[in-house]
């Protein structure tokens, strides 16, 4: 039986990480938008080899949206997986304002070395 999934936010490193016991099994790599209004921007969602198909990516993205909701900021899903998840769960993933998406894409383009 698989260990319970624990999800931890490492804001300093821009990583929302999923663990089974002490083993990291998945991560959403993100950044906080510099421009106002603030937003959380998902860049990559990765599930470690051998842990695929367990719903880890979905759990991570769901928690990412919940984290943003608790902070009253939108999510910009630039990660293809997060964008697909948002389309399938519109009740949990409100669409971000167009100007926030534009600002997020500009910040990502300005710092490609980080991603």
Phi, psi and omega in degrees: 000137182287147177293155178296141180281129175244134181244129181232140178263122173250083187300321182301321180266353181068047182223126170256110191249142176253135180234142166249108188065234178262004184264124175285124184247350179189164183203144165252120176269131185212172170220162176265129180298129180290320185285156173274142357284151179296156176202159171259130186243112179280126183252315181219144169237124184229133171247131183296147180306136180090354180242006181293158175078010181255003182083013183295314181299316178297319178297319179296313182293321177301315179293326178299314178294321179295320177300313179298319180297319179296331180267000181058041176233152178283163172253137171249107183273082177282342174287130181303320180296313180298322179295317178295318179300316181299320178298323182279343183230059184298335179290335180256348188230079179299143180289133181284153176300145183304321182292330178289319177299316179299315180295321179295316179296322179294317179294319178297317180295326182286341182229053184297337181294339180280342188236000000 
